[in-house]
């Protein structure tokens, strides 16, 4: 499925959550206000229910929003064999460091200098 073409939005210098605060150049939200706006939208439009939001968009147990994000190319799957994790590129890198990084002992074994007998 292809992603619908979204309009190009231009930051206005005022936070888009509606608080009226000024934003940094190129930012739509004051720091942390993107999550506030997201929560307020879900509260206002879906009575605070993420399942209702997903259902309204056609997602649920029979149609995975995670799979759709990967298919649209905006999320990616963790490349580790057998791993279920999917997210943004940065999120996957963080996940890999946290859950798939070699143990400190393995790291030391892989980087320990070798000695030569002459």
DRENDO-1510 file (C-alpha; in Angstrom, 1 decimal, always signed):
<recs>
REC; n; res; u; v; w
REC; 1; UNK; +0.0; +0.0; +0.0 .
REC; 2; UNK; +1.3; +3.4; -0.8 .
REC; 3; UNK; +1.3; +6.3; +1.6 .
REC; 4; UNK; -1.0; +9.2; +0.8 .
REC; 5; UNK; +0.8; +12.3; -0.3 .
REC; 6; UNK; +0.7; +14.7; +2.6 .
REC; 7; UNK; +0.8; +18.5; +2.2 .
REC; 8; UNK; +4.0; +20.3; +3.0 .
REC; 9; UNK; +3.6; +22.0; +6.3 .
REC; 10; UNK; +5.5; +25.1; +7.3 .
REC; 11; UNK; +6.4; +25.9; +11.0 .
REC; 12; UNK; +4.8; +29.2; +12.0 .
REC; 13; UNK; +6.9; +30.0; +15.1 .
REC; 14; UNK; +4.0; +29.2; +17.4 .
REC; 15; UNK; +3.5; +25.8; +19.0 .
REC; 16; UNK; +1.0; +23.7; +17.1 .
REC; 17; UNK; -0.5; +22.1; +20.3 .
REC; 18; UNK; -2.3; +25.4; +20.8 .
REC; 19; UNK; -0.5; +26.6; +23.9 .
REC; 20; UNK; +0.6; +29.8; +22.2 .
REC; 21; UNK; +4.3; +29.4; +23.1 .
REC; 22; UNK; +7.0; +30.4; +20.6 .
REC; 23; UNK; +8.9; +27.6; +19.0 .
REC; 24; UNK; +12.5; +27.3; +17.8 .
REC; 25; UNK; +13.2; +28.1; +14.1 .
REC; 26; UNK; +11.9; +25.2; +12.0 .
REC; 27; UNK; +10.0; +23.5; +14.9 .
REC; 28; UNK; +6.2; +22.9; +15.0 .
REC; 29; UNK; +6.1; +22.4; +18.7 .
REC; 30; UNK; +7.7; +23.7; +21.9 .
REC; 31; UNK; +9.8; +20.9; +23.5 .
REC; 32; UNK; +7.6; +18.0; +24.5 .
REC; 33; UNK; +4.4; +19.5; +23.2 .
REC; 34; UNK; +4.2; +17.1; +20.3 .
REC; 35; UNK; +3.3; +14.4; +22.8 .
REC; 36; UNK; +0.9; +16.7; +24.5 .
REC; 37; UNK; -0.8; +17.5; +21.2 .
REC; 38; UNK; -0.9; +13.8; +20.4 .
REC; 39; UNK; -2.6; +12.9; +23.7 .
REC; 40; UNK; -5.0; +15.8; +23.4 .
REC; 41; UNK; -6.0; +14.7; +19.9 .
REC; 42; UNK; -6.7; +11.1; +21.1 .
REC; 43; UNK; -8.6; +12.5; +24.1 .
REC; 44; UNK; -10.7; +14.9; +22.0 .
REC; 45; UNK; -11.5; +12.7; +19.0 .
REC; 46; UNK; -11.4; +9.2; +20.5 .
REC; 47; UNK; -12.3; +9.6; +24.2 .
REC; 48; UNK; -8.7; +8.9; +25.1 .
REC; 49; UNK; -8.8; +5.4; +23.5 .
REC; 50; UNK; -5.9; +4.3; +21.2 .
REC; 51; UNK; -7.9; +1.2; +20.1 .
REC; 52; UNK; -10.6; +3.6; +18.9 .
REC; 53; UNK; -8.1; +5.7; +17.0 .
REC; 54; UNK; -6.6; +2.5; +15.4 .
REC; 55; UNK; -10.1; +1.2; +14.5 .
REC; 56; UNK; -11.1; +4.5; +13.0 .
REC; 57; UNK; -8.1; +4.3; +10.7 .
REC; 58; UNK; -8.8; +0.7; +9.7 .
REC; 59; UNK; -6.1; -0.9; +12.0 .
REC; 60; UNK; -6.5; -3.6; +14.6 .
REC; 61; UNK; -5.7; -7.3; +15.0 .
REC; 62; UNK; -6.4; -8.0; +11.4 .
REC; 63; UNK; -4.4; -5.1; +10.0 .
REC; 64; UNK; -1.2; -4.2; +11.7 .
REC; 65; UNK; -0.3; -0.5; +11.9 .
REC; 66; UNK; +3.3; -1.6; +12.6 .
REC; 67; UNK; +3.4; -3.6; +9.4 .
REC; 68; UNK; +2.0; -0.7; +7.5 .
REC; 69; UNK; +4.7; +1.7; +8.9 .
REC; 70; UNK; +7.4; -0.7; +7.7 .
REC; 71; UNK; +5.7; -1.2; +4.3 .
REC; 72; UNK; +5.4; +2.6; +3.9 .
REC; 73; UNK; +9.2; +2.8; +4.5 .
REC; 74; UNK; +8.9; +5.1; +7.5 .
REC; 75; UNK; +9.8; +2.4; +10.0 .
REC; 76; UNK; +12.2; -0.6; +9.7 .
REC; 77; UNK; +12.6; -4.0; +11.2 .
REC; 78; UNK; +15.5; -4.9; +13.5 .
REC; 79; UNK; +17.9; -6.9; +11.4 .
REC; 80; UNK; +18.7; -9.4; +14.2 .
REC; 81; UNK; +17.5; -12.9; +13.3 .
REC; 82; UNK; +14.3; -13.8; +15.1 .
REC; 83; UNK; +13.8; -10.3; +16.6 .
REC; 84; UNK; +10.2; -8.9; +16.4 .
REC; 85; UNK; +11.2; -5.2; +17.0 .
REC; 86; UNK; +10.2; -2.5; +14.5 .
REC; 87; UNK; +10.5; +1.3; +14.7 .
REC; 88; UNK; +12.2; +4.4; +13.3 .
REC; 89; UNK; +15.8; +3.9; +12.2 .
REC; 90; UNK; +17.0; +5.7; +15.3 .
REC; 91; UNK; +14.8; +3.6; +17.5 .
REC; 92; UNK; +16.0; +0.4; +15.9 .
REC; 93; UNK; +19.7; +1.4; +16.5 .
REC; 94; UNK; +18.9; +2.2; +20.2 .
REC; 95; UNK; +17.1; -1.2; +20.5 .
REC; 96; UNK; +20.1; -3.0; +19.0 .
REC; 97; UNK; +22.5; -1.4; +21.4 .
REC; 98; UNK; +20.3; -2.2; +24.3 .
REC; 99; UNK; +19.3; -5.8; +23.5 .
REC; 100; UNK; +21.7; -7.1; +20.9 .
REC; 101; UNK; +25.0; -5.5; +21.9 .
REC; 102; UNK; +27.8; -8.0; +22.9 .
REC; 103; UNK; +28.3; -8.4; +26.6 .
REC; 104; UNK; +31.2; -6.5; +28.2 .
REC; 105; UNK; +33.1; -9.8; +28.4 .
REC; 106; UNK; +32.5; -10.6; +24.7 .
REC; 107; UNK; +33.6; -7.0; +23.8 .
REC; 108; UNK; +36.8; -7.3; +25.7 .
REC; 109; UNK; +37.6; -10.7; +24.1 .
REC; 110; UNK; +37.0; -9.2; +20.6 .
REC; 111; UNK; +39.3; -6.2; +21.3 .
REC; 112; UNK; +42.0; -7.7; +23.5 .
REC; 113; UNK; +45.5; -7.2; +22.0 .
REC; 114; UNK; +47.2; -10.3; +20.9 .
REC; 115; UNK; +50.7; -11.1; +22.0 .
REC; 116; UNK; +53.4; -12.6; +19.9 .
REC; 117; UNK; +56.0; -15.1; +21.0 .
REC; 118; UNK; +59.4; -14.4; +19.3 .
</recs>
